[in-house]
Amino acid sequence: MNTLLMLFIFVPILALILLSLNILLATHKPDEAKVSAYECGFSPVYGQTRSTFQIHFYIVAMLFLVFDLEILLLFPLGVTLYQVSTFGFIIALIFFSVLTIGFVLEIGTGAIALTNYDKPLS
């Protein structure tokens, strides 16, 4: 049997079996801690589902993802630098320079200024 065909048959069957076993065998004992707000740190205000959220946390998370993916994309280049020769090195330098220009622009606009994080959450 083809490996890919077996993957498309075996994985959904295994997933359905494991989900059904979880539904049948898992204990269901909800208490106040389990039905409270999940990992937010704030007491829930009934009747109000939205609270203020500083956009700086979102920006820092997006910047972390961008620069984390930069490292992920440059790791294969570092491993195979002798095989990609000068052309690959020039492409990597262009990639670095575009990211550096973007990082400088983000610092210039104040998107990652550390002084904004000293304020308490409101």
SULBEL-V312926 format. One line per field, one symbol per residue. ss: DSSP state (A for helix, B for strand, O for the rest). Layout:
# SULBEL-V312926
ss->???
This chain:
# SULBEL-V312926
ss->OOAAAAAAAAAAAAAAAAAAAAAAAOOOOOOOOOOOOOOOOOOOOOOOOOOOOOAAAAAAAAAAAAAAAAAAAAAAAAAOAAAAAAAAAAAAAAAAAAAAAAAAAAAAAOOOOAAAAAOOOO
